[in-house]
């Protein structure tokens, strides 16, 4: 009984910062300003402006996830084949940006991409035309990839490190070339890490509003921006909560995918 009491602070933390806020979101999302039950807040996701923001968020987050996967898998393979340990300096470099404030990292890219920023300044010195980089979908994708790439690299690298060298050598002894080994040995065995990485990138990319605010300006609104504006500018907590409930569905689906393909937690990044 005394050991169970040690969990009391953790239970209080869960209740105060997870259960109660979620309960409030559910309450506001399923009621109107008079407190009456309604599904109008949830159904409002089908309005043209909300539907446009939702599909744009899905599209950009999917693109960002694909780019992260394409960049992360070869990088994780290189780190693994070079025998880089999990506590090595190179792995530390990938983790280091995660220690920096998320907002500061994004604002740094804003400084680089803006009209009079560093990149256009270099182009001017080279007598090349300036580029319209800021306030574009490409800038948002760049910000997503930069911020969330470590969340793709680490789970894949973690799983690849667990693959026995004897398995790879056996494939070579049986006549498999590099492509066959990749497609039939490496990738199938690394699926838990790939699924975990995809989820860890897709979910924050899909729900973000800070990156699109700073790098997309007011020209590109994602569903996260719409929800943030309903809470802060419109003071419509009911509508904002209703839209948030829709996003929770996508998060729960992502968690279900992880539970199915990574039952033993092999793709855990840490």
Secondary structure as the mmCIF struct_conf table of DSSP 4:
data_model
#
loop_
_struct_conf.conf_type_id
_struct_conf.id
_struct_conf.beg_label_comp_id
_struct_conf.beg_label_asym_id
_struct_conf.beg_label_seq_id
_struct_conf.end_label_comp_id
_struct_conf.end_label_asym_id
_struct_conf.end_label_seq_id
HELX_RH_AL_P HELX_RH_AL_P1 UNK A 2 UNK A 5
TURN_TY1_P TURN_TY1_P1 UNK A 6 UNK A 7
HELX_RH_AL_P HELX_RH_AL_P2 UNK A 8 UNK A 14
HELX_RH_PI_P HELX_RH_PI_P1 UNK A 15 UNK A 19
HELX_RH_AL_P HELX_RH_AL_P3 UNK A 20 UNK A 29
TURN_TY1_P TURN_TY1_P2 UNK A 30 UNK A 30
STRN STRN1 UNK A 31 UNK A 31
TURN_TY1_P TURN_TY1_P3 UNK A 33 UNK A 34
BEND BEND1 UNK A 35 UNK A 35
STRN STRN2 UNK A 37 UNK A 37
BEND BEND2 UNK A 39 UNK A 39
HELX_RH_AL_P HELX_RH_AL_P4 UNK A 40 UNK A 43
HELX_RH_3T_P HELX_RH_3T_P1 UNK A 44 UNK A 46
BEND BEND3 UNK A 47 UNK A 47
HELX_RH_AL_P HELX_RH_AL_P5 UNK A 48 UNK A 81
TURN_TY1_P TURN_TY1_P4 UNK A 82 UNK A 83
TURN_TY1_P TURN_TY1_P5 UNK A 86 UNK A 87
BEND BEND4 UNK A 88 UNK A 88
HELX_RH_AL_P HELX_RH_AL_P6 UNK A 89 UNK A 99
BEND BEND5 UNK A 100 UNK A 100
HELX_RH_AL_P HELX_RH_AL_P7 UNK A 102 UNK A 113
BEND BEND6 UNK A 114 UNK A 114
TURN_TY1_P TURN_TY1_P6 UNK A 115 UNK A 116
BEND BEND7 UNK A 117 UNK A 117
HELX_RH_AL_P HELX_RH_AL_P8 UNK A 118 UNK A 125
TURN_TY1_P TURN_TY1_P7 UNK A 126 UNK A 127
BEND BEND8 UNK A 134 UNK A 136
HELX_RH_AL_P HELX_RH_AL_P9 UNK A 137 UNK A 161
TURN_TY1_P TURN_TY1_P8 UNK A 162 UNK A 162
BEND BEND9 UNK A 163 UNK A 163
HELX_RH_AL_P HELX_RH_AL_P10 UNK A 165 UNK A 173
TURN_TY1_P TURN_TY1_P9 UNK A 174 UNK A 175
HELX_RH_AL_P HELX_RH_AL_P11 UNK A 178 UNK A 181
HELX_RH_PI_P HELX_RH_PI_P2 UNK A 182 UNK A 186
HELX_RH_AL_P HELX_RH_AL_P12 UNK A 187 UNK A 189
TURN_TY1_P TURN_TY1_P10 UNK A 190 UNK A 190
HELX_RH_AL_P HELX_RH_AL_P13 UNK A 191 UNK A 207
HELX_RH_AL_P HELX_RH_AL_P14 UNK A 210 UNK A 216
TURN_TY1_P TURN_TY1_P11 UNK A 217 UNK A 219
HELX_RH_AL_P HELX_RH_AL_P15 UNK A 223 UNK A 232
TURN_TY1_P TURN_TY1_P12 UNK A 233 UNK A 233
BEND BEND10 UNK A 234 UNK A 234
HELX_RH_AL_P HELX_RH_AL_P16 UNK A 237 UNK A 261
TURN_TY1_P TURN_TY1_P13 UNK A 263 UNK A 264
TURN_TY1_P TURN_TY1_P14 UNK A 266 UNK A 267
#
